Amino acid sequence: MKKWLVMVLTSILVLSSLSVAFADNNGKGHAYGHDKNKKKFELGVEALLNDQKELIEGKNVGLITNPTGVDQELTSIVDLLHNDPDVELKALYGPEHGVRGSAQAGEYVEYYIDEETGLPVYSLYGATKKPTPEMLEGIDVLLFDIQDVGTRFYTYIYTMAYAMEAAEENDIEFIVLDRPNPLGGEAVEGPVLNDEYSSFVGKYEIPLRHGMTVGELAMLFNEEFGIGADLTVVEMDHWKRDMYYNDTPLEWVLPSPNMPTFDTALVYPGAALIEGTNVSEGRGTTKPFELIGAPFINSTELAAELNGLELPGVDFRAASFTPSFSKHAGQLTHGVQIHVTDQEAFKPVKTGLSLVKTIHDLYPEDFEFRAENSAGVSFFDLLVGNGWIREAIEEGQSVEEMEQQWQEDLNEFKEVRENYLLY
């Protein structure tokens, strides 16, 4: 009887162990769920304060950040530096959406005093996107600590670039505290920006999905595009290129109001191209960029057409929704929800272009690209980084033909990119 009981208890323990291991490996691909593993992983901000504080000691520090500038315990870098007796934090600088992330897309954030620290906060989105000499008065070193989402038209990387230019012009050191690319560091996808379409949603000739960390991008911008700043990148520890955000021990902090989850970031490089059309990209819903639609769409028809393309790693579900703001606010809107089934196989740019083309082809009388400006450029062109893709869609070209057309430029970028990879 005792022998039988021991065997049963042993079996239960073994099964429990296997269950825990299975859950860890499925929930966190690199098994970072436990505290002991969490301590091995180190963000740039943690590496700075733990091992490289000499980079900022005895210097007046300016900090460019937003709510994503936190350590693994979710403590803000603003508080970490402000409360550190060895650090002289003098000023804060906010990108689009502000230091505290309280502004919607495109909303200007004025100068103010931060209530928590009493420090001046200067806006880098609005009247000027580059810090002025007055904003930088008395600053010896600028720190940049913001979570990027791995997509060319996400504006924070250009806030970084403009700040690097200002640092170089005003003889100020520039330090990037590195963070993961949520989409991993291996896959690179989409057309490379044509420099004639340079804007704040695409300043440099990089592809839509660049596969680089902000630190790596800073190095590339600095060398390839002639910024020439006195640049230091504080690297992460235990981040690998094959790691997506859900393979790290990090909690997701909204980088902007319409980037609520990692799933949002996963679809964003392609789904956000919908912003350049009269179709809703899901702003004003709880699933921005995952819900796509317009009142004139037949959701069942669109879902069937998209699923028939058999795009890798994704399924489309017929869905209806009513946006609370932005396009079609207050109107019942029909379309699809994007469900990523295999994040490594999923190609967000191809998926996004397939969405645009399919809606264009199914509803030619109702679908529209955003109006052109005086130079004949649509917002869609700025997002995609050229004028020819919009023309290709209108002329009936396949997405595969478009991919072939941008491949040579993409291959050239990949070669240049190799010179700046840190991990």
Salt bridges, closest charged atoms under 4 A:
ASP24 OD2 - HIS34 NE2 2.74
GLU73 OE2 - LYS38 NZ 3.93
ASP84 OD2 - LYS53 NZ 2.89
ASP86 OD2 - LYS53 NZ 3.22
GLU88 OE1 - LYS90 NZ 3.59
GLU96 OE2 - HIS97 NE2 3.79
ASP114 OD1 - ARG100 NH2 2.90
ASP145 OD1 - ARG179 NE 2.64
ASP148 OD2 - HIS210 NE2 3.60
GLU165 OE1 - LYS130 NZ 3.20
GLU165 OE2 - LYS203 NZ 3.85
GLU169 OE2 - LYS130 NZ 3.04
GLU173 OE2 - LYS59 NZ 3.10
GLU216 OE2 - ARG241 NH1 2.68
ASP237 OD1 - HIS238 ND1 3.36
ASP242 OD1 - HIS30 NE2 3.83
GLU275 OE1 - ARG283 NH2 2.94
GLU281 OE2 - ARG283 NE 3.01
GLU281 OE1 - LYS327 NZ 3.02
ASP361 OD2 - LYS357 NZ 2.92
ASP361 OD1 - HIS360 ND1 2.83
GLU372 OE2 - ARG390 NH1 2.96
ASP381 OD2 - ARG390 NH2 2.79
GLU400 OE2 - LYS350 NZ 3.30
GLU403 OE1 - LYS350 NZ 3.73
